[in-house]
Amino acid sequence: MGKERGRGRGRRNFQSKPYNKHNWRGQKKEHSKHSNGQSQSVNRVPQQKCTLLENQVGITEFTNADIAGFTGILKSRFSDFHVNEIDTDGHVLQLNDLSVPKAEIEPVDPVVLDEWREKLAPIIDKEMWQQIADLSTAKYDNKSEQKVDINVSNLTKQERTLIHHLVKQLYRNKLVSKTIEQPANQQVEEQKIIRIAKPKPGRSDSRWSFPHDFVSFLVHKVNMDTSEVASTIANRLTLHPSQVNYCGTKDKRAKTTQRFCIKRRTPEAIANAARGIGNVFIGNFSFRPETLKLGDLKGNRFRIALRHITHPREHIEQALESLKERGFINYYGLQRFGNSASVPTHEVGVALLKRDYKLACELILKPRDNDLEFMRAIREAWWENRDSAAAAAMFHGNKFIEKKLLDGLATYGENDYAAALRRIPRNMLLLYPHAYQSLIFNRIASRRIREFGLKLIPGDLVYVEEENGQQVQAPEETVPSAGTDEIIEDVLEGVGDSPLEEESIFKRKVRPLTDEDIAGGKYKLSDVVLPLPGYDITYPSNECGAWYEEMLAEVGLTSEQLRHKEKTYALGGAYRKLLIQTDDLKWSFRRYSTHEDTLIASDWEQLKNIEVTPEPPESENCYTALLLEFTLPTAVYATMLLRELFKQDTSTATQMQLEKEEINKKLAQEVPTIEAKAQPQPI
């Protein structure tokens, strides 16, 4: 019996098929057969049924529609998409130093130490020094008080500091010292003492010994969310996630490098906290006097591999040259609007702006057909029963917006929607009205290009120049983007809380172009900015200006109504460039044999001298990839640059369908070759 059980344990109950290189995204889950002949699926994931497409969020035009696009698969693997942050000094951040700095005690000359001891002789005599020396060599005992107290009530701060320095120099981490104020009692008056004690194992002097309070370091992550990395490190350091600072979130399905910053946690503690987090590597430690803030970067450097390139190289290079010359429309990408066409993010934003908080809550919690199984069950339970406490209890963890909203409804009452929404962090709530702003921007940009092309027209807005000739660029309300940054910046929040007779400073950051400006040839379309709608913004003084109020009216809003009574939802407005130029765009072609080939070396691979997959010799069975390298400013979407090349939708659903078609084409080409080889050869 025992042998039979042992022999059967671990056996597979299905016939495993050989690995199919063309099903490179991962083999389909096998189904275990049961006696009734039915098959039961394992780890079933619902199919994406209602994915948002570009034309549904106003993305319709191109800077050069006359040049046909080509097929290239984006993010065939997450290792095909690399993002490196560019700091405010213009340096591309790269992980290349894994050393962990430690606080070093700068040694003092022994002659100077003797002078210090002599100076302190009236306070610390030879007998007391011997007690301190004995304490330093004693074994730690948590059951007894291992300390030497020195009365320093009559000493100056300088003299007390000298004692601390002397103990640190003589005994390093064997002893720690601190100044304690002892309150007066019946026996003694109030006094100050320096207590020299034996530290607990693993602990030493807790005083900060690094150049600045803030520890800065680079994080190289693979296929992970920035917020997930930050939360994990924070949890291991017993910090709140908000105490782990970064400039913006980077794309999840990619290999990315960015700077993090934490206050008064040693590099060693940070390195230990990051150790064990899969696919996360940290290094390049430094120290800074101030923390990092959202938006503290100049841009991002992208390295991207587009697979399954089938068009002639001449045609592709023509499209690349056109992109380099004309740039691309600075649309907000699909990531800005969520992944559901049935409940796009901007619809929630409209409900919030119209103060319809019930509708906003219902839209956030409404079931949708592209949910993961667990989320679908929670949404459906709430939708049918309206029992927020029961639905909230179905969650594991507290990171989801839906969980926070359900907790709010359970706490404040099922009908107090406004209060429940306040349980959602403010930066998350802002995503909804900002998404509506982004939709208006996209629609205005498309109509501007469609009706007027790439020419300048009087009334177009540009940034005002200062006396030095530099343009004054007002900050944008920036938003989550593909491989770039998630930055929620309330540019004008609070401005206009009381009526102002004069124009705001922000309105004066831009001016309209005149006929003379255009005739002078000084400006081009890449200088033009379009507003994001708001209550404190300058609109173009041409036909485009009227379009804003027309589009707001479609949902029953006006610019003045964006001056919301709830400060969180008030939209002052912002400016955003209409076009983005890509002067530093570089490209190359390379062959590869399988879909698992690594085409771009990440920071970690370069650091460890791990080479990319060698390029195979040219043959019929090879695939071609296009490698791109370029820099974009913050809050600009790399997918919109690629869309200008492809001349087609860049949504995940479209890309997966294209990829499937290209693989099937390749297989169809290979079948005749295989059959020909299988034919018997004449003798």
N, C-alpha and C positions, 0 to 999 in steps of 0.2 A: 504493500500500500504506500509506504513512505517513498519507495523508489519511484513508483508511478507518479506520485504527486510531484516529486522533485524533477522527474523527467519532463512533465508537462508544464511546469512553471516557466513563464517567460516566453512560451511559444507564441508565434504570431498566428492569429486566426484568419488571416487573409493572405492572398498571394501578392507579394510586393512586386510591382512592375519595375523594370530597369529605368534608370534616370533618363529623362528626356530633356536634352539640352534646350530644346525649343520651348519647353514649358518652364522658362527660366525664372519666372516670378515665384516659383515654388510649386511642388507637386500637389495635385488635388488630393484632398483628404479621402482616403479609402473608406469604404463602408463595410462594417462588420456584418457578415451574413448570419442570419438566425434560422432556426428550423422552419419557420413559416415562409422562408424565401424572401422576406422583406428586408430591405437594407435600412439601417439607421445612420443618419448623418452624424459626423463628429465635428464639434465646434462650428456649427453652422453660423455663417455671417450673412446678414441680409444684404441683398444686392442693392447698389445705389440705383434708385428708380427715378428720382426727381432732382437731378443735379442742375445747379444754376449755370446758365450759359451766358456768354459775354454780351450778346445783344439784349439780354434782359436787364442789364445794368448800364445801358447807354454806350457800350463799347462797340462801335460800328465802323469807324473810318481808319484810313491809313495815310501816311505822308506821301506815299508813292504807290497808288493802286495800280499803276500801269505795268509795274514789274510783277510778274507772277511769283507766287510763293513756292515753297518746296516742303517736302515732308521731312521732319526730323523729330525724333522722340525725346521729349524732355523728361528727365528723372526716370529713365529706364531702370536705373539703380540709384539709391541715394548717394552713392560714391561718385555719381556723375555731376553733382552740384556742390560747389565749394564756395564759401563766403568768408572773407576776412575783413574784419572791421578796420576802418581808417580813422585814426584819432584826430583830434582837433589841430594837431601840428602837421597833418598830412602823411603820417607814417602808417604803412600797412602793417597791422599787427599779425605776428607769426609766432607760434609756440616753438621756441628753439632753445630753451634753458629750463631744465627740470630741477635745478638746485634749489634748496630750501634754506633761506638765510636764517641764522640764529642770532639772538642778541649776544653780542660779545662784550665782555668787560675789558675796557682798555686798561692794560697794565700800567701801574704807577711805579716809578723808580723806588727801590728799597730804601734809599737814603731819605726820600720824601716821606715814605711811610713811617720811618723812625722819628722824623720831625713831628708828624701828626700825633704819634703816640706820646711823645714828650709833651706836646702842647695839651694833651688831654689827661696827663698824669694826675692833676688834682681831682679829676672826676673818676678816672678808671685807674686804680692802683694795680700793682703786680699781682696781688691775690685775685682780684677780679678778672684780670686778663687770663690767669690760670684757669679760673672757673669757665671762662668762655672757651678756652682751648680744650678743656676736658669735655665740654658739651659738644664740641664739633666732632670729636672722635667717638662719642657714645652712640650706642645702637638705639634706634628709635623705639620708644615704649609708649604706646597710647594710653596706658593706665597711670602714668605719672606725668607731672608737669615738668617738662624739660625746658627751663628758661632761666635767663639771668636778667634781672631788672636793674636799670641804671636811672637814678634820679637826676633829671635834666631840667628841673623847674627853673633854675637860675641861668641856664644857657641860652644863648641867642639861637635863632634859626640856623645861622651859618655854622655854629658849633655843633648843633644837633645833626645837620647834614654831614658834617665831617665824620661823626661817629658811624653813620650809615655807610658812607663810602669806605671807611676803614674796615668795617666788618665784611663788606662785599669783596674788598681786595684780598683780605687775609683768608677768608673761608669760602669764598665763591658760593656754590649752591648748598654747602653743608649747613649753613645757618641763614636765618632771615631775621630782619630787624624792622620794627615799626614803632612810631611814636604813639603813646596812649595817654589820654587825659583821665586821671583818676579823680572822681568827685570827693569833696571833703566829707569827713565823718567825725565822730566824737574824739577819735584818737589823733587823726592827722588832718592837716589842711589840704585843700585841693593842690594837686601836683601833677607835673608831666613826667612820664618815664619813657625810656626807650627799652622795649622788651626784645631781647635777643633769644630766639627760640629754635628748636629743632623742627624743620619742616616735615610734613607728612610725606611718606614715600611717593615719588612722582611729582611732588610740588616743590617749588623753589620760590625765590623772591618774585612776588606778583607785580612789582612796580614795572611800568612800561619802559623799555630800554631801547626802542627803535627810533629812527629819526623823526617820523611823523605818526600821527594817530591812525591814519587810514592805510590799510594794507591793500595794495592793488595787485591783481594777478590775472593771467590769461587763462581762459577756459576753452579747450578744444573739445567739442562734443560731436557725437556721431548719432544721427537718427534719434535725437531727443529734443524736447522742448526746453527753451531757456528757463522758463518759470519752474519746470520740474527739477532742473539742476539746482537752481537757486533755493527752492524749498527744501530739497534733500540736504544740502550743505547747511542751511539755516537750522534745520531740525537737529542735525548732529552736533551743532555748536550751541544748542539751546537758545537760538535766536528766533525772532519773528521773521518770516520771509521778506518783509519790507526792509529789514536791516542788511540784507544782501543786495547791493546796488549794482545796476548795469545800465548801459546807455540805451538799450532797446533789445527786443527779442529777435532772434535769428530763426530762419526757416528750420522746421523740425526735420523734414526728410532731406537731409543734407549733411555735409561735414563743415562745421563752422568754427571760427575762432573769434572771441570777443573778450573785452576786459570786464572783470568784476571788481568790486571794492567792498571791504568790510572794515568796520571800526574796531580797533583794539582787540583783535584776535591774532595770535602769533601765526606766522607762516607755517610753522610746524603743526599747529592745531588745525589750520585750514587744510593743509595737505592730508592730514589724518582723516579729516571729515570727508574729503573727496575720494579717499582711497576706498576701493570697493564699489564705487558707483560705476556700473558697466558703461563702457564707451565714453568715458569722460576723463580727460587728462588736463592737469593744470601745471602752471610754471610761470616763468618770467615775473617773479615777485619784485615789487618795488613799493615805495612808501610815498604818500602824498599828504599835503596839509588839509585837503578838502575831499569830500566824497564825490563819487560820480553821480551825475544826474541824467535823467532821460534826455536824449538829444545831444549829449556831450560827445559828438563824433562828427566827422566831416563827410563820411559816406561809407561805401562798402566796395571791396574788390571781389569780382566774381570770376570764377573759372568753371566753365560748363562744358559738358560733353553731350552732343546731340547724336543719338545713334540712328541706325537704319537710314542713312543718307543715300538716296537713289538717283537724285537729279544730277545732271552734268555739272562738273565743278565750275565751268564758265558761267553758267546760269546762277549758281549760288554766289559766286564772287561778285557778280553784277548786283545782286540783291544786297550783299554786304557793303559794297561801295556806296550804294544808294542810301543805306541806313547811316553810314558814316557821314555822308554829305548832308542829308536832310534831317536826321534825328528821328524820333518817334513821338507820338502823342502821349502826353504824361497822364494817362488814365490811372484811376484807382483800380487795381486788379481785383479779380474775383474773391481773393482771400478776405477782402474788406467787407464782403456782403454775406458771409456764412456759406454753408454748403448745401442749403436746402432752397429749392425754388418755390416750394409751397409756403415756407415762412422765411423769406429773406430778412436779414438784419434791419434793413432800412424801414421796413413796415413797422417794426417795433418802435423805431425812432420817431416815425410820424405820430404814432399813438401817444408817445411821451410828450412830444411837442404840442399836441392838441389837448394835453391833460386828460386823456382817456386812459387812466391807469388800469382800469379793469381790462380793457382790450390789450394793453401792453403785457399784463401778466398772463392773459390767456394765450397770446401769441408765443410767449417764451415757453409756456408749458404745453402747448398744443402738440398732439402726436404728429409725427411726420414719418414718411415711408423710408427715409434713409437713416433712421436711428439705429444704433447698436441695440442688440436684444434687451439688455438690462434697462437702457434708457427708454425704450419703447414701452416696456412693461410699466415703468414708473409713470410716464406721461399718460398712458391709457387708464391706469388706476385713478389718477387724479381727475382726469377729464370726465370719467364716468361717476365717481363718488364724491368729488370735491372735498376729500378728507386730506388736508395738507399734512397733518402730523403723521398719518399712516404712510403717505407717499414719501415723506422725508425720511422715515425710518427704513425705507427700502434701499437707501444709498449706503455705500461703504466709503467713509471719508467725507470731507467737507469742501472739496475743491470746485465743485460744479456750481454754476450760477443757479441752476434749477433747484439745487439743494438749499442754497441760501434763501431763495425766494420762497420756497415751501416752508422753511423755518420761520420766515417773517409772517406768512399768512397764519401759521399755527400759533404764533406768539401774539399777534395783534388782532387776530380775527379774520375769518374767511373773506370779509368784505372790505377790510382796510387795506386796499391795494397800494395806496401811496406809501403807507408806512412799511409795508412788506418789501417794496422795491428798495427802500433805504437800507435793507440788510445786504444788498448787493454792493460790493466795493465800488466806490465812485468811478474809478478808472474803467471798470467793466461796464457800468451803466452808460458812460460817455460813448462807448462803442456804438450804441444804437442811434442817437441823434447825429453822430459824426458820419455814420453810414449813409444817412439820408442826405447830408451835405455832399458826400462823395458822389452819390447818384446824380444829384443836380449838376455837379461839376462835370461828370462824364457826359451827360446829355448836352450841356452847353458846349463843351469842347467838340463833340461830334458835329453839332449843328454849325458851329463856327467854321470848321474845316469843310463841311459839306457845302455850305453856301458861299464861302469866300475863299476857299482854297488856302494856299500858303502865303498869300499876299497880306501885307499890312493894310489896315483901313483906319481912317481917322476915328479917334475915340477909343482905340485899343489902349489898354493900361500898361505902363512900364513903371519900374521903381524909380523914385526921384533920386537924382544925383546929388551928392554932397559937394562941397567946394573942391575936394581933391579929385573930383571926377569919378569916384567910385559910386556904384549904385547902392542905395540903402535897401537891403533886403529885409522885409518884415518877416518874422517867423511864421511858418505855416502851422495849421492845426494838422499835425502829422498823425499817421495811422498805421495799423499793422500792414506789413507788406511781405512779399515773397522773398525770403532770404535777406530782407533788410531789417527794419526795425518796427517794433510796436511802441509808439510814442504817443501818449495822450497829453497834449499840451493845451491848456486853456488860455489861448493867446489873449483874449479880450474879456475873460470872465470878470464880472464886477464893474467893467467900464460901462457907464451909462445907467448905473443904478439910480442916479438922480439926473434930471434933464440938464443937458448942457447946451448953451446957446451957440458956442463956437464948435467948429469941427473938431473931432478928436484927433490926436496926434497920429493915430493909426490910419485914419482916412487920408491924411496928408503924406503917407509913405509912397503913394502912387500918383501918377498924373496921366491924363489922356494924351495920346499922340496927335499932333496937328498935321495938316497937309505939308507944312514946311519940314517937319521932322522926317516925314516919310520921303520927301523929295531929296533931303540931304543925305540919305543912304546910311545914316549912322546906326539905325536900328534894324533888327531882323526879327523874324517871328519867334525865335528862341528867347528874345528879351521880353516878350509879352506875357503878362500874368492874367489869369482869370480868377475872380473872387470865388470863395466858397460862401454861400449865402449866410447872411447874418444881419443883426440890427445895427451894427456899427461898421459899415464897410462901404467902400466906393465902388459902384458898379460902372461898367464901361459906358461912355457917353455916345453910344451908337446903338444899332438895332439889338446887339447882344444884351444890353442892359435891360431891355424890356422883357427878354425871355425869362429872366429870373422870376419876376413876379407872376408871369404866365404859368410857369411850372409849379411855383408854390401854390398858386390858386387851384391847381388841379386836385390838391388834397385838402383845400380849405385853409391854407396858411398865407400869411404875408410876412415880409421881412420884419415888420415891427412886432409881430407875434412871436418872433424868435427871441425877444427880450422876455424870457420866461420868468414867471414869479418864483419858480423853484430854481435857485442859482445853479444847481447841478446841470439842468437841462438848457440853460441859456446859451445861445450861440451868437457870439459877437461877430464871427466871420473870420476869414483869413484869405491869403493869396497863394496861388500855386502856379508855377510855370506851365504854359500850354504845351511847349515842346521841350524835349531834352536832347542835347547834342551828345554824341558819343565819339569824341575825337580820338580817344586812346584805344578804340576797338581793334583787337588783334585776332587772327584766326589761323587755323591750320587743319589739314585733313590727316587722318591716320586709319589704318586698317586694323581689324580685330577679328578673332576667330570665333569666340563664343560670347554669349551675353554676360558671362561672369568675368570677363577680362576687365582688369582695372586700367582705366585710361588716364587718370589724373592722380598724381601723388598728393596726399593730404599733408598737413603740417607734421602729423605724427609719423607718417611713413617717411617723410624727408628727414626727420630727426633721427629715426632709427635706421636710415639707409635702406629702406624697403623699396625696391624698384617696382615700377608699374609693369604690367604684362608686356613682354617684348612684342614688337609689331611683327606679324607674320609676313612671309613673302606673298606677293600678289598671286591670287588664284581665284577660281570661280566661287569657291566656298567662303571667301572672306566678306565681311561686312565693312562698311565705311562709316566713320564718325567724323563730325565737325567739332573741333575744339575751339571754344571762344574764351576770350579774356577781356574784361572791360571794367570800368569804374562807374558807379552811379552815386549821385548825392543821396542823402537820407530821404526816406519815405518815397522813393521812386521804385517802381516794380520791375524787376528783371523780366518777368513774364510778358510785360507789355513791349519790351524791346524785342523779345523773341517772336511775339505775335506779328510785329512789323515784317519780320523775315518770312514767317510761315504763311502769312495771309490767311490764317484760319484760327478757329477757336483754340485756346490753350487750356481749357478746363480739363480736369482729370479724366472725366468720362470720355471726352473726345480723344485725348492722348492715348488712353488705353485701347480704344477702338482702332485708332490708326496703327498702333503697335501690333495689334492682333492681325490686322490686314497685311502689314508688311511681313510678318513672320509667315503667314500663310502663302504669300507670294513667293518667298524664299524657298519654302518647302516644296511648292509646286514646281519651281525651277530645278530643285535637286532630285525630284523623283525620276524624271527621264534619264538623268545621268546614272542614278543607282541601278535602274532597270537595264540600261545599256551594259553596265559592267557585269550584271548578273547573267547576261546572255552567254550561252556556250560559244566558245571561240572555234572557228573552223580549224581542222587539223591540216 
